[in-house]
Structures are given as structure tokens and as C-alpha cells.
Amino acid sequence: MTEGAASLILGTAGHIDHGKSSLIMALTGTDPDRLKEEKQRGITIELGFAQMTLPSGRTMGVVDVPGHERFVRQMVSGATGVDVALLVIAADDGVMPQTIEHMAVLELLGVRTAVVALTKIDLMDEEWVEFMADEVAEKLAGTCFANAPVVSVSSRTGAGLDQLRAALDAAADQAERTKPEGAMRLPVDRVFTVKGFGTVITGTLWSGTVAVGDELEVLPRGLRTRVRSIQEHGRDQQTAFPGNRVALSLNGLTTEDVRPGDFLAAPGAVTASDRFDANLTYQDPFRSGKPLKTGSRVRVAHGTREVTGRVLLMNGREALEPGATDLVQIRLDEPLALTYQDRFVLRSYSPVRVIAGGSVVMAHPRRRTTLSAEEEQLLSALRDGRVQEAVNAHVGLMDAPQLPAQIAEAVGLSPDLVDPCIEQAVGARQLAWLGSAGRYLVRPALLQKTLAGIERALMDFHSKNPQATGIAKEALRQRVNERLPKDCFDALLEEAQAKGQIVQNAGEISHPKAGAGARALEQKTAEALVALLKDAAGAPPAFGELAAQSGATPDVARKALAGLVSQGRVVRVEQDRYYDATVIEGYRQSIRNHLRQYGSANAATLKDVLGTTRKYAMPLLEFFDEEGLTRREGDLRFLLE
């Protein structure tokens, strides 16, 4: 295998005592039964692992799964991520119930390439072996493994092993990896402690790469860790590639922090979900004939974890008949780290048997089973892998502007897949970039609707507040749509201003028609206030008297004064007292000249310098201290400039 090439995973399947572990031992030289109890009882309880080199030089990771009916959950864990199946059937028994169940699991998990090993041929005569090979081929005829080669072998004598290796090599040439490319994801199947290495996990690397030093996230709990070291079948590696069996030692975690069934993933790449939409096939492999009713309680196997949940059919459908496939929503009792197109298997709650499976269509849907036409179109497009159609369908559902990353998250796809579709939608004028920053996207029709909503909110405000020049931007956002992010609302206001639908001034928003009279009144009041303050010079009236003298209401006068302060025409010295800016500048220069000449002065002296009474002088001196003109030390003040 070339450096960095993705390996394929070979998974065994078949009934107990049909010789899976013995066959793996004969093919690889590795005994996959690692537990003492497995040795004593002669059965595989947990997953076993090995590595096999094929005649072409290709290497395959081998997962040996339990065959006993009580260990089907472990079998599902092992079959997840399998690319090629080695279906083991004993010549003396033939196809058994667990054989059927294992075949169902493989088919439901998307495994389409298989080789059949007809084992224990040394116990039977040649005629019986040929008969059994024909019977197995007949049993496979109605399945996705109809064209799988059947190779007769004996693990004890070695007969047929070379032919089996060649068949596996040929199957590997045709196999496609069951996991798509993407961010690093690894379902954990074993966790243990090794002296000198700390906590170690093993699993099959589904996608992405992992290197020593990488930060990883443990899902569904969200803990963070770093990779201390990597091994593949006992060999140290700096980087592991998808499709390989790996062991990772993790920094800062105990065996209580990460457990079998957890996922390791690149930070932020996956968000655990307690529900998902799926394309479900009710296979009913044991031919019960009973339909799968909506609301049925089930066991959901995904990756190396199994949780309970319920299956809910869409749009009022009551049941799914055996062999049927349909869109469903599955509600979980515990969250799973799911992503788009992940395969899963359902087992009945009681009695516990494999009954159905399928693929994830949307990993983070809202809770609903009644679909609109747009939602049904979206799910159908996702089910069939029509990404552009899925994005277009989501665009039709958008009720607010969204970031490209939000669109990708909503359809459950990676930005790499969605971004080109967004650009195509923009080119087709189904979407438009919002504002000069161009961060948010919006449907043109939705943009017009939202801008009209802003205009209505402004008109309503002005009708109730005829003397107000405008409304604060945040107050307007609350009236229009409080769920809109502030930067998104800013972009909408930019669009509205460009179209002449609003006026923005000093943090206030007004309608260009309704606010004109109020703005004129405010301007008239401002000029009156400036004239009054100029006349008052160093003894201006308090705000209440000043507003009354201007003839304006307190609200209008206060807004006018705020505008004058921002323009630098008026200076606010106290909470309730304003001065003409030229008066303040005159006072400033007088103090500057005196202190430059004498070095320091007390408040009484500076009061005389200002030529005003103590009532006005003390607040003025404190104002000059605050603005940094002077510094007070005891009773004296010094010039800071």
C-alpha cells in the first residue's frame, strides 16, 4: 500500500461456530479472540482485529465480529465502516438464522461487496460441499450479494485459502469505501489504559486524517483532548489515514471520560443530535409480516453505539410495510454524533432483532412529521444526493437572511459541497448578498418583504410619536424581528437606506417622510437653544428652564442639545447645565494663561479669573479637571498642558 493510501476494512459475518475466528487466524496468523472468556468458551464476544496482506500487496484491516445471537449489537458495531464482507458459512450447517441477520445488517449498512467462505469442508465429502455451495448461491440470489463468489475452504488443512485470498483481492478492487470523505471522525470500539501511554482507544478511522498533536473532541460529551501517539497494528505512526484500524493514546482523559460508543472528531466538525431525518428501509429479514407502525420503540445502532428511540413516519402515514422504504424522523433517548449519509441499523425493542436500517438525510432537523412541499423536496433531494436541489429547496424555506455556514448547517452538508451551490443560486438570482459587507444571503422576495416590514414599523412608530425624530436602532430591531443578529440587521438597514426607505442619523432610524417634520422641529429648537446659551454666556439656566425658554418640549430639547453636543457647538458641564462652546473655550484660555503665569491657584482665585460666582465656578473647575486641562492637589490646581 502506498504511503498515506486509504485502507479497506474487511469484516466477517456469520453464525456462531461456523469458523470465523479460525479462518481469520489461518489467513492472517493473528488470533482475533483476545479475551480469556472467549478462549474458554470458544466464541467471540467482543470485536477482534487483525491485518491481512493480499496477493497484490494490498493490506486490509480485518474486523472479526461475534456470531452468537446475544451479541448482534457488537456485530453491528463491527460491521459499521466495513467495505468488504467475508460471509462465513459452515459446510455442515449451511445458512442459519444469524447468517440471515448478519446479511441484513451488512446490506442495511451499505456494504455491497462480499465474498463467501464455505468453511469446514474437511468434515464433509466433496459431493456434499458442492451441494452446499449451490444452496448458498441460491440463498444469496435474492440479495445484494447475489454475485458474491463462494470459495470452499478449510482452516485446519489450508485447503482453498489461496483461492480465498485471490477472491478477496478481486473484491477489494471493486469495493468502494462505505464512508465518504470529510472531517476526521472515528467511532470508538475499545478503551483501555497502557502504562506509559495513558488512556488508549481503538477504532476504524472513518474519514479525514489524524496526526500526533492534533486536538480532538469526544462526542457526545464535548470533551477536548490531544493525540499523544498513534499505532496501526503495533507500528508507530505520525499520521493515520481513513479506512485504517488505529489506536490513539489521548492526553488528559481517563477511561471514564471516553468510552466505547463515543466518537472522536475534529473539533466543531460534528454536533450530536437527539433526532434525525432518515431514509429508512423496513427489511423485516425474519419475515414477521408485521408492518412497522409510527411511534414504534426501537434500538438505533450507529457507529459503535446503540441507543433507544422511536420511529415517526411523515405526513400522517401510519405504518411501513415489509420491504418498503420511506422518509422518517427518528427521535432518540440519547444523542448520537450523526452526519449526512451515515448508515444505521434498527433493532426491534423486544424481542431484539434486526428489522430495518438506512441512511441519515438530515442530522439536525426541527421536530416535525408534517412536511411542507418545500421540506419534502429538500429531504428528497438530500436522500438522492442532489445537492443543488437541496440548497435550492432550503432557499425557499428561508424566513430570514443567513450566513453561508448556516445554510450548510441547515441542509446538513459541508461548506465545501454547499458553497458552489450558493454561488450558482446567486448567479440565478435565487439568492442575493446583503449589504456592502456581503456576509449574509437572502432571497430577493424575502428581502423586499423584510424591508417593507421595517418601513411599516417606522410608520407605526412615527404615528404614535409624531414629535420624535426617529427610533433607536436596537428598538427598531426588536419591533421588526428580535431574532435577527445585530450585524444582519445593520446590513438590512444599509439596503433600506440605499433604496431611500429610511434615514439614519446619530444612531436613530426614521422614515424619510414621517420624520421630516420632527427633524425640522428639532433643528429649529437647536438654533433657539444656541441663541439662548450665547445670550446667557457664563450663567446659563438649568435644563428645565432652558427648554421652557426655547418653547420646545423637554424630549425635543434634550435631543436637540444632544445633537449640538455631538457637533461641538454646545458643551455639557453638569448633568443639567449646558454652555455655549465659545464661552467654554474662553474660560479654558483664561485658566491656561493664569496658571502659566503663576504656576498654581486655588478655587477662589480661579473663580475670579472666570469672572463668575461659586455656583458656576466649581462645576466648571471640576469639568476642566476631568477633561485634563488642570490637576488638583489639595486646594491648588496646576496646568497639565
N, C-alpha and C positions, 0 to 999 in steps of 0.2 A: 504494500500500500504506500502510495506517495505521501511525503510529509504533509500533514495538515488535511489529508483527504478524509471525508466523512466515511465512517464505517457503517456497515449494516448490522442489524440485530436479528439473530436467528432465535426464534422461540419455539420450545417444544410444546406439544399439546397431546392429550390422550388420556385414556382410562388408567386407573391405578393398576400396578403390576404388569403393565404392558411393556416395561423395559426402557422407559425414557432415560433415567439416570444412567443405567448401564450402557446405553447406546452413546450418550454423551461422553462417558468415560472411555469407551472404545474409540470414539472419533477424536478426542482431544487429549486424552491422558490425564484429565482433571476430573476428580470425583466431585460432582456438584452437591452431593449430600454432605453438608458441613456440620449439622447438629448431631450431638450424641444420640438424641431420641430418634432421629432419622436413621442412624446406623442400626440402632437396636430394633426398630420396628420395620425397617426395610422400606419405608415410604418417605416421599418428600413432603415435608410440612411447610417449609418456607422456600423462598426462591433460592435457587442455586445458580452459580455463574461460572463460565469458562470462556476460553477463547480458542477459535479454530482457524487454522490456515488451510485454505483450499488449494487444489492443484494449480490454479492460475497464480497463486501467491497472494490472493486477496485474503484479508483476515475478517472474521465475523465474530462479534460478541455473541455469546450463547447464554440464553436465559432458560433454565430448566424449571418448569412450574409444577405445582402439585397436581396430582391426578385424582385424589380422593374427593368425593362429592362434598365432604365437610370443608374442603379447602379451596372451593371455587373462587372465593374472594381473592385469595393470593394468586390464583391463576389469572384473574382479571388484571391484577397489578402487574404480573409478569408480561402479559400479552400487550399491555399498553406500551406503544413505542416499538413493537415488533414489526420488522419489514418483510421477513420471510418466515413462514411457519414450517416446522417439521412435525407433521402429524404422525404420531406413533401408534400403530395398531398391531396387536399380537396375533400371530397366525392361528393360535389355538383358540382365541376368543372371538376375534372379529370386531365389528363395530359395536360399542357398548353405550349405555346412557351418557356417561361422562364424555365419551368421544363426541356425541351429538352436541352436548352442551358446550364443549370446548370449540367445536367448529362454529357454533353460533356466536360465541364470544369473538373469535377471530374475524368473522365476517362483519359483525357489528362494529368492530374497532377499525374497519377499513383495510384489514390485511387481505390482499388479493393474490399473493404468490405463495405457493405451498409445494412441499414435496412430502410424499407419504412413505414412511418406512414400515414395511411389514416385517415385524421382528419375530424372534424365537423360531425361525424356520428349521433350526437344528432339531427341534422337538417333533416336527411333523414330516410326513413323506412328501415327495415332490408333487404328487397329484393334488394333495390337499392344499399345498401352498398355492398352486396355480388356481385352484377353485376359489380360495380365499381372496387372491389378488383380483379376480374377476368380480367377486362380490363387493369388495371395497370400491372398485371403479364404478360399479353400478350405484352404490350408495352415494358417491360423490357427484353423480351425473346431474342431479338437480340443484347443485350448489355452485357457489362461485369458484370452487376448487375442482370443477369437472375435468379440467385439463391437467391436473397435477399428476406428475409421474409417480408410479407405485414401484418402489425398489425393495426387493426381498433381501433381508439381512439377518445375520446372527452376530450378536455382540460377543458371544462366547467363542465362536470359531473364527470370526473375522470375515466370514463369507459375505460378499455384497457390499462391504464398506467402501471399497474404492469406487464402485458404481454409484453409491450414495453420495460420496464427496463430489463426484463429477456432476450429478444431478443438482446438488446444492449450488455448485459453481454456475451452472447454466441458469438456475432460478435467480441467482443473485444478479446476473446480467440483465434480467428482465424486471427486477424489482424496483419499485420507487419508494423512497423513504416516506413513511406514514406521517411524519411531522414536517410541516412547512418551515421555510427559513424565517428568521425573526430574531428578536432579542433572546438573550440567554435564559433558558428555562430547564430545570432539572427536577423531576419528581423523586423524592427521597424514598428508598425502599429499605435501607438499613441504617442504623445509628449505633455507634459503639465508641468506646474510649481505647486509645492506644497510648501506652506510656511513651512520653517524649513527643507525641503528636497532638494529644488532647482529643477533642471530640472529632470523630470521623464519620462522614456519611458516604453512602454509595448510591448510585442511580445511573440511569441512562440519560445522557445529555441530549435533550430533545432538539434544541435549536440554539443558535448563537455559539460563541466560544467563551471559555473561562480560563483566566491566567492567574498565576500566583500573584497575590497582592490585590486582586480585584475585590471591590466591595459588592456584597450580595445581600438580598433581602429574603428573609424567611417568611413565607406565606402559609396560612392566612394571618399570622400574628403581627407581621410587620417589623420583626427584629432585624437589626443590621449586623453583619459580620464581614470579616475579610478572609480570603483564602490563604492559608499558610503553606500548603503544599498540595500537589496533585499526583495521583498514581493511576496508571492504566495497567491492570493485570500485573501488579507488582513492580512496574517500571516507573521511575520518577519522570514527570513531565513538567515543563514550564507552562504549556498551554494545552487544553483539551478541546477537541473539535466535535461538532454534532454527530450523533449516531454512535458514539463510543460509550462503553461502560467505564465509569470513572469513580475514584474515591477521592474525596476532598477533606483535608483537615481544616477545621474552622476556628478562627480566633475568637475568644471571648464568649463562647457558648458552651452550655452543658448539654448532656443528653436529655435534660428536661426542656431545654429551650427549642430544640429541633427534634422532631420525631418522625418515624415512618408515616408516610402520608402527606407530609408537608412538601411544599415546593420551594426550591431556591431559584431566584430570578434576579436579573439586573434590576437595581433599584428603580422603582417607579414604572417598570415595564408592564406589570400586571397588577390589577386591583381585584381582590377577592370579591365574590358576589354571592348573595343568598338566593338568587333566582337567575334563570336564563331562558331564552327562547331557543328552541331546537327543532331540527327536522328529525322526527322520530319514526323508526320502523318497528312496528309491533310484530316480532318474528314468531312468537309462540312456538319455539322449537319442539316442545314436548306435545304439541297438538292437543292442547286442552279444549280448543274450540271456543273458549270464553272470550268475549270482547274485553278490551282494556277500557274501563269506564273512567270518565273525567273525575278527578279528585282521588284516584286510586293512590294508596300509600305504597311507596316503592323504596328500594335501596339504589342509590346512584353511585356507580363506580367510575371515577375519573382519575387518571394518573395512578397513584398508589394509595388513594384514599377512597373510602366508601362512606357515604352519609345517607340519612333518610330524607325523604321529601314526598311531594305529591305531584302528580301529573295533571295538568289542566289543559283541556282541549280548547281550541279557539272558536269564536263566533257561534257559541251555543251548541256545538256538536257534543253529543252525549257519550259516544264510545268509538273506539277504533277496533275494527275487525282484524283477525289474524292475517298477516301478510300486508296490511295497509301501512302507508306512510303519510304523515301529516305534520303540520306545524303545531307545536305545543309550547306552553310555558311550564317550566319545572320550578317549583318553589322548594327551597332546601331548608332543613332544620339547622344546618351549619354551613358556613360559606366555603366555596371552592375557588381555587385560583384558575379560573377558566379564561380562555380566549377564543376568538373566532375560529371555527372549523375544528376545534378539539373534538375528538371522539370520546364517547362514553357508553357505558352499558347499564341497563336497568335490570335489577332482580326483584322479583315479587317479594313483598314484605313477609308473607307466610302462606304456604311453605316457600322457602327461599330457593328460587330457581331463576335462571336467566330467562328473561321474557322479551326484552326489547333493547334498542340502542340507537345511536345516531350521532349527529354532529351538532355542535353549538353554532347557532345562527347569529345570536346577539347575546353577549355576555352580561350586559348591564341594562336590561330593558326596564321600563316602568311596569308597575303591577297592573296588568290589564289582560283580559282574554277576549274582549270585543275589539276587533280591529277595524279601523277606518280603511277606505280604499287605498290611501297613501301608505298606511302602515303595512297592509297586506302586500302591496307592491314592493315595499322596502324589504320585508322579510323574504319574499320570493326571490328577489334579486340577490340577496345575500346567500340564500340557500343554494342558488345556481352559480354563485361566483361571479355574477355580473356587477362588477364594482361600480362602473359609471352609472348604471341604472339605480344602484343602491344609493349613491350620493345624490342623484337627481331626485329620487323619491324622498330622501331626507330633506332636501331643499324645500320641497313642497310642504313639509311639516313644520318648518322653522317658524316660530312665533316671535323671535327676537333675533337681532344680529348675533353672530357667533364668530369666534376665532377659528382658524383652520384646525387647530388641535381639538377644539370642541366638536367640530363636525366629524373628525376622525374617531373621536371617542364615542360619539353618538351612534355611528354606524358600526363600531366595534372593530375597526380596521386600523392598520398602522398608517402614520402620516405619509410614508413612502408610497403607499398604494393610493391614498386619498388625494394628496396634493395635485398630481396631474389631472385628476378628475375635476377638482375645484377649478383649475385653470381652464379646462375645457368648458365648464359651466359658465365661467366669467366670459369666455370668448363667445359663447352662445347667448349671452345676456340673461342667463337664468340667475346669475349672481352678480353682485357689484361690490367693489371695495368701498368701504365707508370712510369718508374724511380724507384729509391730506396724509395722515399717518398710514392709512391703508392697512390697519391691523384686523379690523372686523369685516365680515362679509354679510350681505343682506340681500334678500330677494327684492327686486325693484318695486314690486307691488306692495311688499311689506314696508319698504322704506317710505313710500307715499302715504301708506296708512298710518305709520308712526309719526311722520311729520304733521299729518293732519290732526293727530291726537295732541301733539304739542301745541298746535295753533288753537285748538278748542280749549285746552287747559288755560292758555294765556287769556283768551277772550272771557272765559268764565271768571278768572281772577280779576281782570280789569272791570268787569261788570259789577263785581262785589266790592271793589276797591278803586273807585273812579279817580281818586286823587293820588294813587300810588303810581310811581313812575315805572315800576316793574317788580318782579318777584325774584327772590334769591334762587340761584341755580339749583341748589340741593332741594329746596322746597318744590320747585317745578318737577324735578326728577321723581320725587315722592308722589306727586299728583299724576304723572304720566305712567310710570312703571318703576316701582321701587326695586324690582329685581334686576334692572339694568345696571351693569357696572358703571362706575363714575366715568371712566375713560371712554366707555362706549357711548354714554350719554353726551359727553363732550363732542364726540365725532358726529353724533346726530345733530347737535346744535350748530356745529360748523356747516353741515349740509343745509340746515334750515336758514342760516344766515346768508349763505351763498345764493339761496333761492329767494331772498328778500322776505322770508316769512317771520323773522324775529329780529330784534335789535339787542345786542349785548353791550352793556356798559357798566364798568366797575363791579362786576360780579352779579349784576342784575340782568334779568331777561324780560323783555317787554314785546308786545305786539306793535309793529310799526304804525298801525292806525290807532289802536286803542290807547297806546301810551303817549301819543304825541301831545295831547292837551296837558297831561300831567307833567311831561318833561318841560313844556313851555312854562307852566306854573312854577316848577322847581327853579328854572333859570331866572324867572322874574324875581322870585324870592331871594335867590342867591345875590342878585345885584342889589336888592334892597338891604340885605344884611351887610354886604361890603360897605355900602354907603353909611349905614348906622355905625359900624365899627370904626370907620375912618373919623367920623364926627366925634365918637366917644374917646378916641385916642387912648390915653393911659388909664381911663376909668370906665371900661365897658360894662354894660349891665349884665346881670346873670342871664342864663339862657332863657328862662321863662319870660322875663321882661323883654329880652331882645326879640323873641319870637312874636310876642304881642305887638311890639312896635313895628315889626315887618308886615303885620296883617295876615301872616300865614298860620296854619295850624302847627302845633308842636312837631308832628310827624314830618310834615313837609319842610319845616325849618331845620330840623335835625338832619334830614337827608341832604338839604342844600348846603348846610355847614360841612357835612362830611365830604361832599364834593369839593368845596372850597379848600378844605384842609389838604385833600389829595392833590389839588392843583397848586398848592403852596401860596395861595392868596390870603389864607387865614391860618392862625396858629392857635391850637387848643392848649391853654396853660393849665387850667384846672378842669375837673370833671364837668363843671357847669359854667365855665367862662372862656370866651374866645377873644382874641385880639387881631387887629389888622396886622398883616405880616410886616408892613413897613414900620409900624410902631415897635414891634419886637426887634427888628433889625437896628433901629435907632438906640433902643435900650442896650442891646448887645454891644454896640460900638462904644457907648458911653462907659460901660463897665470895663471894657477892654482897655480903653485909654487911661482910665483912673488907675487900674491895677498895674499897668505897665509903668506908670509914673511913680506910684507909691509902694508897689510890691504886694501889699495886702490891705484889707479893710474889713471892718465889722459891718453887721447888718444895718446899723443906724446910719453909718456913713454912706453905704451904698444906696439906702433909701433916699437920702438927699441927692445923691448922684442921679438917681432915676427921676427925681422930682415928683414923687407920688407919696401916697400915705402908706402906713404899715399894712393896711388891709390888702393892698395890691402888691406892695413891695415883697412881702415874704413869699407868697406863691411864685412870684417872678424869679426870685433868687434861687428857690428850690428847683424851678424849671431849668435855670441855667446850670445848676449843679448836675442835674440828670442828663442834660444834653452834652456835658463835658466841656463847657466853657470855663467853669470855675470848680475849685476843690475846697471844701470846707474842712477846717481843722480847728475845733473848739469854737471860739467866737469869731474867728477870722476866715476870710476867703482869699484864695490865691488864684491867679490866672493859670490855666492849663495849656493854653495855646502857645 
